[in-house]
Amino acid sequence: MQHAVPPAEPAVPSTPAQHGRRDRILETAAAILAAGGEDALQMKELAQRADVSLATLYRYFPAKDHVLLAITLSRYERALARVRQEPGRPGTVRERVTAHLLREFRAGQREPLLTAALSRAASETSRSYSAAIEQIEDTHLQVIRHVAAAGRRLTPWEDAVLPVIVDVFGAASRRWLAGMSSPARARFEIRLGGRLLDLPDEMPDEEPGPAAPSAAS
């Protein structure tokens, strides 16, 4: 049974061999998830298919959600490295950001079982995973900011509104994954979120305050 609270912190690889084993685990896990979804990902089978011991697997990934979150982070890290190497795309900030998010949505559509598993883990509310989720969200936002800027400095409004647009993208994707909306509806919502960049380039007089505490806190 999967633990609600991970038994330990994941080990960090330090040698090329350790990095290689960890990367092989993530590649194997992604293939299993794409083919059979989250229920198909069993830690013992993952260790066997990745050709590592079960002890090694649990050292790097004490719980299944650690595997899922690590796959998501590695994908955004690769995306960030890729966009940093690409020349700035033409078009307006809105056009660049919207086109990028639509491409990301289409990529998720191609592997719906994998996308559903990664989305579920990234929505995990346990504080045990908060640092990993924050790192994922920060890396994703770095990708979007780089795409938006295309080699220039973002305005304060653009910089402030991009996290909201990413939130709209995430909500649209989750509704599609849950069967609550069609792909066409999700794409419409993603485009609609991008329209925030067309608003007047003025910061509101009031800065956002801290989030209200939840009913459970």
Backbone bond lengths (Angstrom), bond angles and torsions (degrees), N, CA, C in turn:
res aa  C-N    CA-C-N  psi(-1)  N-CA   C-N-CA  omega(-1)  CA-C   N-CA-C  phi
1 M - - - 1.471 - - 1.516 108.72 -
2 Q 1.329 117.36 139.32 1.453 121.39 -179.20 1.526 109.53 -74.22
3 H 1.336 116.31 134.52 1.449 121.07 -179.41 1.525 110.12 -74.22
4 A 1.326 117.60 141.25 1.460 120.90 175.27 1.518 110.09 -69.63
5 V 1.342 116.36 -33.32 1.458 121.51 177.41 1.515 107.89 -117.90
6 P 1.349 118.87 125.06 1.457 120.46 -178.25 1.519 111.68 -58.95
7 P 1.320 118.56 142.05 1.452 121.32 -176.61 1.511 114.13 -73.39
8 A 1.318 118.38 -17.26 1.460 120.57 -177.52 1.512 109.15 -161.95
9 E 1.343 114.89 166.08 1.452 119.73 175.59 1.529 109.49 -81.12
10 P 1.327 117.70 142.36 1.471 119.61 179.92 1.527 111.38 -62.95
11 A 1.329 115.95 139.93 1.464 120.27 174.34 1.526 109.43 -71.80
12 V 1.318 115.91 151.63 1.465 122.10 179.63 1.527 108.32 -106.53
13 P 1.324 119.12 121.73 1.472 120.35 -179.72 1.521 110.72 -65.38
14 S 1.327 116.02 145.75 1.464 120.17 -177.23 1.521 113.09 -126.32
15 T 1.322 118.64 -15.25 1.464 121.72 -178.89 1.528 109.03 -116.10
16 P 1.346 117.15 159.41 1.471 119.03 176.72 1.522 113.08 -55.32
17 A 1.325 117.39 -38.57 1.466 120.06 179.90 1.525 110.79 -64.98
18 Q 1.329 116.45 -41.73 1.459 119.92 179.18 1.524 111.01 -66.11
19 H 1.330 116.84 -41.95 1.464 120.07 176.02 1.530 110.66 -60.72
20 G 1.322 116.25 -39.68 1.452 120.48 179.44 1.514 112.12 -63.19
21 R 1.336 116.79 -43.64 1.467 120.62 179.09 1.534 110.11 -64.36
22 R 1.319 116.49 -43.60 1.469 119.58 -179.38 1.531 110.82 -64.11
23 D 1.320 116.40 -43.39 1.476 119.29 178.76 1.522 111.04 -63.28
24 R 1.338 116.67 -38.05 1.466 120.23 179.79 1.529 110.22 -65.48
25 I 1.317 116.57 -38.54 1.467 119.91 177.14 1.524 110.24 -61.48
26 L 1.331 116.88 -45.03 1.467 120.24 -177.96 1.524 111.54 -66.65
27 E 1.327 117.42 -40.97 1.467 120.39 178.78 1.527 110.82 -64.02
28 T 1.327 115.88 -41.54 1.471 120.12 179.77 1.523 110.14 -66.92
29 A 1.318 116.84 -43.09 1.462 120.44 179.94 1.524 111.12 -62.45
30 A 1.332 116.81 -41.72 1.467 120.09 179.63 1.524 110.92 -62.05
31 A 1.324 116.74 -39.26 1.469 120.41 178.81 1.526 110.92 -65.90
32 I 1.325 117.17 -41.04 1.469 120.57 178.53 1.527 110.15 -64.00
33 L 1.325 116.75 -44.11 1.461 120.98 -178.99 1.522 111.52 -64.98
34 A 1.327 116.44 -41.28 1.467 120.16 -179.30 1.522 111.11 -63.70
35 A 1.336 116.52 -34.01 1.463 120.35 -177.11 1.521 113.02 -84.43
36 G 1.344 117.34 -36.92 1.461 118.74 -172.22 1.501 116.44 -130.95
37 G 1.320 118.45 -1.47 1.448 120.86 -179.93 1.512 112.81 80.89
38 E 1.329 115.17 -177.54 1.466 120.68 -172.97 1.524 112.85 -63.23
39 D 1.320 117.87 -35.68 1.469 120.01 -179.63 1.527 112.24 -63.82
40 A 1.333 116.25 -24.99 1.468 119.73 -179.05 1.526 112.63 -79.02
41 L 1.323 116.80 -14.22 1.466 119.84 -177.19 1.523 109.45 -86.90
42 Q 1.329 115.93 101.11 1.457 122.96 176.80 1.525 108.40 -112.31
43 M 1.312 116.14 134.73 1.469 119.82 -170.53 1.539 112.11 -62.67
44 K 1.327 117.76 -39.53 1.468 119.40 -179.64 1.521 110.78 -63.88
45 E 1.330 116.65 -44.78 1.458 119.88 179.13 1.527 110.96 -66.85
46 L 1.338 116.84 -37.62 1.462 120.23 178.08 1.519 110.49 -60.37
47 A 1.324 117.42 -44.30 1.468 120.56 179.03 1.528 110.44 -61.10
48 Q 1.324 117.18 -42.70 1.463 120.53 -179.54 1.523 111.23 -64.15
49 R 1.333 116.88 -46.89 1.464 120.63 -176.75 1.520 112.44 -70.44
50 A 1.349 116.53 -29.33 1.471 119.65 178.06 1.526 111.92 -87.10
51 D 1.333 116.63 -2.01 1.465 122.40 178.37 1.530 111.98 60.20
52 V 1.342 115.17 47.11 1.458 121.14 173.49 1.523 107.35 -132.10
53 S 1.323 115.94 160.51 1.459 119.13 176.95 1.521 109.22 -73.64
54 L 1.322 115.66 157.24 1.457 119.81 178.14 1.529 110.36 -63.61
55 A 1.331 116.60 -34.10 1.469 120.43 177.89 1.530 111.00 -63.97
56 T 1.337 115.99 -39.98 1.467 119.73 177.63 1.520 110.71 -64.68
57 L 1.324 116.12 -43.27 1.463 120.12 179.59 1.524 110.29 -58.84
58 Y 1.329 116.88 -48.90 1.462 119.48 -177.58 1.525 112.52 -70.70
59 R 1.314 117.51 -22.81 1.463 119.29 176.35 1.532 110.66 -67.01
60 Y 1.334 115.96 -40.83 1.466 119.98 179.02 1.521 112.67 -84.56
61 F 1.332 116.59 -30.34 1.466 121.00 -175.16 1.527 108.43 -137.57
62 P 1.327 118.20 86.66 1.471 120.81 -176.91 1.523 114.11 -62.58
63 A 1.329 118.36 -19.79 1.466 121.61 178.59 1.520 108.66 -145.80
64 K 1.315 115.60 160.72 1.465 120.39 -176.71 1.530 112.11 -58.41
65 D 1.338 117.05 -38.35 1.467 118.93 -179.27 1.519 112.10 -62.57
66 H 1.330 117.57 -28.48 1.461 119.34 175.07 1.527 110.67 -62.40
67 V 1.325 117.04 -37.17 1.464 121.31 177.64 1.527 109.64 -64.11
68 L 1.330 116.33 -48.52 1.454 120.83 -176.93 1.526 111.63 -62.51
69 L 1.325 116.22 -44.67 1.460 119.45 -179.55 1.524 111.42 -66.99
70 A 1.318 116.94 -35.64 1.461 120.10 178.89 1.528 111.14 -67.45
71 I 1.330 117.45 -36.40 1.471 120.30 175.94 1.523 109.55 -61.95
72 T 1.335 116.55 -46.81 1.461 120.42 -179.40 1.516 111.10 -61.09
73 L 1.328 117.27 -47.13 1.463 120.05 -179.60 1.514 111.27 -61.83
74 S 1.327 117.73 -43.06 1.462 120.10 -178.47 1.519 111.11 -62.89
75 R 1.332 116.87 -35.30 1.464 120.50 178.99 1.527 111.08 -67.01
76 Y 1.320 116.52 -42.72 1.467 118.71 178.82 1.526 111.48 -70.59
77 E 1.318 117.12 -33.50 1.466 119.60 176.23 1.527 110.80 -64.51
78 R 1.339 116.61 -40.75 1.464 119.38 176.83 1.524 110.53 -66.84
79 A 1.332 116.77 -39.31 1.461 119.91 178.40 1.516 110.77 -63.46
80 L 1.321 117.50 -39.89 1.458 121.04 179.00 1.527 111.02 -64.71
81 A 1.325 116.78 -43.40 1.466 119.85 177.74 1.525 110.51 -62.92
82 R 1.327 116.97 -37.47 1.463 120.87 -178.62 1.531 111.63 -68.16
83 V 1.337 117.41 -47.95 1.465 118.55 -176.93 1.515 111.38 -68.99
84 R 1.333 117.45 -26.42 1.468 119.66 176.66 1.526 111.80 -68.28
85 Q 1.328 116.63 -23.94 1.461 121.09 179.68 1.522 112.45 -89.73
86 E 1.333 117.21 -15.93 1.458 121.06 -176.20 1.521 111.13 -87.68
87 P 1.323 117.95 147.55 1.464 119.68 172.10 1.527 109.04 -68.06
88 G 1.327 116.49 153.74 1.453 120.33 179.20 1.520 111.16 -59.67
89 R 1.312 116.15 133.34 1.459 119.77 179.60 1.523 110.28 -74.04
90 P 1.340 117.02 151.82 1.466 119.58 179.19 1.524 111.33 -73.02
91 G 1.325 115.39 171.33 1.463 120.55 177.14 1.516 111.77 103.39
92 T 1.318 114.52 179.52 1.460 120.74 178.35 1.527 109.99 -78.92
93 V 1.322 115.57 169.60 1.461 119.81 176.76 1.526 109.46 -58.08
94 R 1.333 116.78 -45.70 1.461 119.91 179.83 1.523 111.27 -59.97
95 E 1.313 117.53 -43.87 1.460 120.61 -178.62 1.517 111.25 -63.98
96 R 1.323 117.03 -41.51 1.473 119.73 -179.93 1.524 111.67 -66.16
97 V 1.335 115.77 -46.90 1.467 119.66 -178.22 1.521 110.93 -65.61
98 T 1.322 116.76 -45.19 1.470 120.03 -178.79 1.522 111.04 -63.40
99 A 1.331 116.86 -44.13 1.461 119.92 179.90 1.523 110.87 -61.59
100 H 1.325 117.09 -41.01 1.469 120.22 -179.84 1.530 110.57 -64.37
101 L 1.318 117.62 -45.70 1.465 120.28 -178.19 1.526 111.72 -67.83
102 L 1.319 116.80 -34.37 1.466 118.98 175.74 1.527 110.78 -66.24
103 R 1.332 117.08 -38.23 1.475 119.62 175.72 1.525 110.37 -63.97
104 E 1.320 116.34 -39.87 1.463 120.08 178.66 1.535 110.41 -64.15
105 F 1.324 116.48 -40.61 1.467 119.90 178.45 1.526 110.78 -64.24
106 R 1.322 117.00 -43.54 1.469 120.02 179.04 1.524 111.10 -62.28
107 A 1.331 116.66 -38.10 1.472 119.53 177.32 1.523 110.29 -62.28
108 G 1.321 117.16 -39.75 1.458 120.49 177.11 1.513 112.38 -65.52
109 Q 1.328 116.53 -34.88 1.473 120.35 178.02 1.523 111.84 -64.15
110 R 1.316 116.93 -31.73 1.470 119.84 -177.27 1.524 112.12 -68.95
111 E 1.328 117.30 -24.81 1.464 121.71 179.55 1.529 109.11 -131.58
112 P 1.320 117.58 68.96 1.470 120.06 -171.57 1.522 114.30 -62.23
113 L 1.326 118.36 -35.30 1.464 119.81 -179.49 1.521 111.06 -67.51
114 L 1.321 116.34 -42.70 1.459 120.90 176.69 1.524 110.14 -64.54
115 T 1.329 116.41 -45.81 1.457 120.76 -178.84 1.525 111.16 -60.16
116 A 1.332 116.72 -42.16 1.463 120.66 179.76 1.523 111.28 -62.53
117 A 1.325 117.46 -41.70 1.466 121.04 -179.28 1.524 111.03 -66.35
118 L 1.326 116.44 -43.76 1.460 119.74 -179.05 1.526 110.94 -67.85
119 S 1.324 116.73 -38.63 1.461 120.45 179.21 1.519 110.78 -65.53
120 R 1.324 117.05 -41.18 1.467 120.43 179.18 1.516 110.94 -61.32
121 A 1.325 116.89 -43.93 1.465 120.12 -178.75 1.523 111.42 -66.68
122 A 1.331 117.04 -39.26 1.462 120.74 -179.19 1.518 111.96 -70.23
123 S 1.341 117.10 -15.78 1.458 121.48 177.06 1.526 111.55 -95.72
124 E 1.321 116.57 4.33 1.455 122.73 -179.48 1.533 109.79 -58.32
125 T 1.334 117.00 132.07 1.460 120.46 -176.57 1.526 113.09 -96.42
126 S 1.320 118.82 -7.19 1.455 120.92 -179.40 1.524 110.51 -63.23
127 R 1.321 115.81 133.78 1.467 120.22 179.66 1.525 111.58 -64.26
128 S 1.308 116.92 -18.93 1.461 119.89 179.69 1.523 111.90 -60.86
129 Y 1.327 117.04 -24.68 1.458 121.45 -176.63 1.523 112.92 -109.66
130 S 1.322 117.79 6.46 1.461 120.09 -172.70 1.522 112.33 -62.26
131 A 1.327 117.82 -39.27 1.466 119.98 -178.81 1.526 110.56 -65.36
132 A 1.330 117.13 -41.50 1.462 120.70 179.74 1.520 110.89 -66.46
133 I 1.331 116.89 -41.54 1.459 120.19 -179.86 1.521 110.51 -67.02
134 E 1.322 117.09 -39.70 1.464 120.27 177.41 1.528 111.18 -62.17
135 Q 1.326 116.96 -38.88 1.466 120.55 178.11 1.524 110.77 -65.62
136 I 1.329 117.12 -39.92 1.465 121.21 177.18 1.523 110.48 -61.69
137 E 1.322 116.21 -48.95 1.462 120.33 -177.86 1.522 111.10 -63.51
138 D 1.317 117.32 -39.49 1.463 120.65 179.05 1.523 111.25 -65.43
139 T 1.336 117.26 -42.09 1.464 120.60 -179.73 1.520 110.97 -67.14
140 H 1.338 117.34 -41.60 1.462 120.84 176.91 1.528 110.18 -59.59
141 L 1.326 116.45 -43.74 1.456 119.90 -179.11 1.528 111.15 -66.81
142 Q 1.320 117.32 -34.16 1.463 119.83 174.83 1.528 111.02 -60.73
143 V 1.321 116.62 -41.01 1.463 120.81 177.63 1.523 109.92 -59.65
144 I 1.331 116.09 -50.12 1.462 120.72 -176.85 1.519 110.62 -64.46
145 R 1.315 118.20 -41.43 1.465 120.69 178.82 1.518 111.34 -63.00
146 H 1.328 117.16 -38.87 1.460 119.73 179.43 1.522 110.50 -66.81
147 V 1.323 116.92 -42.63 1.463 121.15 177.16 1.526 109.99 -61.96
148 A 1.323 116.74 -43.41 1.468 121.00 -177.94 1.515 111.58 -64.78
149 A 1.326 116.81 -43.04 1.465 120.40 -174.05 1.518 112.56 -69.96
150 A 1.319 117.41 -40.57 1.477 121.88 -178.96 1.529 111.25 49.96
151 G 1.323 115.92 44.21 1.457 120.24 174.36 1.513 115.55 92.04
152 R 1.314 118.40 -1.12 1.463 119.58 177.33 1.521 109.48 -120.03
153 R 1.320 116.27 173.24 1.459 120.59 179.45 1.530 109.93 -83.74
154 L 1.326 116.46 133.08 1.449 120.57 176.44 1.522 110.38 -70.89
155 T 1.322 116.06 148.43 1.462 119.66 173.96 1.528 108.69 -74.22
156 P 1.338 118.08 161.00 1.473 119.47 177.11 1.528 112.65 -56.30
157 W 1.352 117.54 -37.71 1.467 119.90 179.00 1.522 111.21 -66.20
158 E 1.323 116.73 -46.61 1.461 120.20 179.63 1.527 110.45 -59.16
159 D 1.332 116.10 -43.96 1.456 120.44 -178.55 1.527 110.81 -65.04
160 A 1.334 116.80 -35.46 1.463 120.37 -178.45 1.520 112.33 -75.47
161 V 1.337 116.98 -32.88 1.461 119.42 -173.05 1.530 112.28 -87.03
162 L 1.319 118.69 -20.02 1.467 120.12 -177.73 1.531 113.42 -59.97
163 P 1.348 119.94 -42.24 1.468 117.53 176.67 1.523 112.94 -61.00
164 V 1.336 117.87 -32.29 1.460 120.95 178.13 1.529 109.90 -67.41
165 I 1.331 116.27 -40.87 1.465 120.51 179.10 1.532 110.42 -64.44
166 V 1.331 116.67 -39.61 1.465 120.14 177.36 1.526 110.26 -64.49
167 D 1.337 117.42 -37.29 1.461 120.42 176.60 1.532 110.93 -64.35
168 V 1.334 116.78 -40.70 1.470 120.56 176.97 1.526 109.68 -61.01
169 F 1.333 116.62 -43.53 1.470 121.39 177.85 1.528 110.52 -59.13
170 G 1.331 116.61 -45.99 1.463 119.58 -179.32 1.509 112.34 -63.46
171 A 1.335 116.61 -42.19 1.468 120.03 179.92 1.526 111.09 -66.11
172 A 1.328 116.83 -41.59 1.468 120.15 178.80 1.526 110.79 -62.99
173 S 1.323 116.68 -41.27 1.460 120.84 179.45 1.520 111.40 -65.41
174 R 1.337 116.68 -42.07 1.469 119.67 -179.30 1.527 111.44 -66.50
175 R 1.331 117.67 -38.14 1.460 119.38 177.50 1.525 110.96 -64.33
176 W 1.328 116.54 -38.23 1.465 119.26 176.97 1.530 110.15 -64.96
177 L 1.328 116.71 -45.69 1.458 120.22 -179.34 1.525 111.80 -61.21
178 A 1.324 117.23 -34.47 1.461 121.67 -179.48 1.524 112.59 -80.38
179 G 1.325 117.19 -1.43 1.455 120.31 -178.97 1.513 113.39 77.03
180 M 1.336 116.87 15.68 1.463 121.00 -177.94 1.525 112.17 -88.18
181 S 1.318 117.38 -14.79 1.459 120.31 178.56 1.521 109.03 -149.84
182 S 1.301 115.60 161.40 1.465 121.56 179.86 1.522 110.12 -84.71
183 P 1.337 116.94 163.67 1.469 118.80 173.48 1.525 112.50 -56.74
184 A 1.337 116.48 -37.95 1.468 119.39 179.53 1.523 110.76 -62.99
185 R 1.335 116.11 -41.24 1.457 119.66 178.23 1.524 110.89 -64.71
186 A 1.330 117.57 -41.15 1.461 120.90 178.68 1.530 110.75 -61.94
187 R 1.326 116.43 -43.13 1.470 118.98 178.60 1.520 111.36 -63.93
188 F 1.346 116.64 -38.37 1.460 120.55 177.25 1.531 110.33 -60.89
189 E 1.339 117.15 -44.41 1.459 120.79 -178.94 1.527 111.30 -66.09
190 I 1.327 116.58 -36.86 1.463 120.03 177.63 1.537 109.93 -64.06
191 R 1.322 116.01 -44.28 1.476 119.37 177.54 1.525 110.96 -63.85
192 L 1.321 116.21 -39.57 1.457 120.67 179.66 1.527 110.47 -63.24
193 G 1.316 116.74 -41.37 1.460 119.67 176.63 1.516 111.95 -60.30
194 G 1.325 116.40 -40.03 1.459 120.10 178.67 1.511 113.14 -61.61
195 R 1.336 117.13 -25.03 1.465 121.23 -179.18 1.520 112.12 -64.91
196 L 1.311 118.05 -17.17 1.458 119.97 175.45 1.527 111.20 -57.96
197 L 1.325 116.26 -27.84 1.461 119.73 179.85 1.524 112.35 -72.75
198 D 1.331 117.80 -13.12 1.462 121.56 178.11 1.522 112.40 -88.46
199 L 1.337 116.93 -7.38 1.457 119.51 178.82 1.526 110.33 -68.53
200 P 1.336 118.28 159.16 1.474 120.41 179.36 1.515 111.25 -52.29
201 D 1.307 115.58 138.55 1.472 121.97 -175.82 1.523 109.97 -78.37
202 E 1.324 115.09 66.15 1.459 121.07 -178.97 1.518 108.86 -134.15
203 M 1.318 115.54 132.70 1.454 119.30 176.28 1.526 109.34 -78.81
204 P 1.325 118.83 141.32 1.462 120.36 177.27 1.518 110.95 -63.24
205 D 1.345 115.51 155.25 1.465 119.79 -179.34 1.514 111.55 -62.93
206 E 1.334 116.22 -36.52 1.458 120.19 -178.20 1.516 110.20 -95.71
207 E 1.303 115.73 130.04 1.463 120.33 173.94 1.527 108.73 -80.32
208 P 1.342 117.32 147.34 1.478 118.23 179.91 1.508 111.54 -64.19
209 G 1.315 116.22 136.05 1.449 120.46 177.49 1.511 110.74 -87.20
210 P 1.322 118.18 -176.56 1.470 120.71 179.59 1.519 110.31 -67.25
211 A 1.311 115.54 152.47 1.455 120.80 178.53 1.508 110.62 -63.64
212 A 1.321 116.33 145.17 1.464 120.41 178.65 1.516 109.35 -67.71
213 P 1.325 118.45 142.51 1.465 119.83 178.15 1.511 110.63 -65.26
214 S 1.327 115.10 146.20 1.457 119.47 179.48 1.510 110.35 -74.77
215 A 1.333 114.58 163.16 1.468 119.29 -178.94 1.520 111.40 -63.84
216 A 1.358 115.73 -26.17 1.473 118.89 -177.36 1.509 112.48 -80.87
217 S 1.368 117.75 -16.15 1.467 119.54 -175.51 1.518 111.62 -88.01
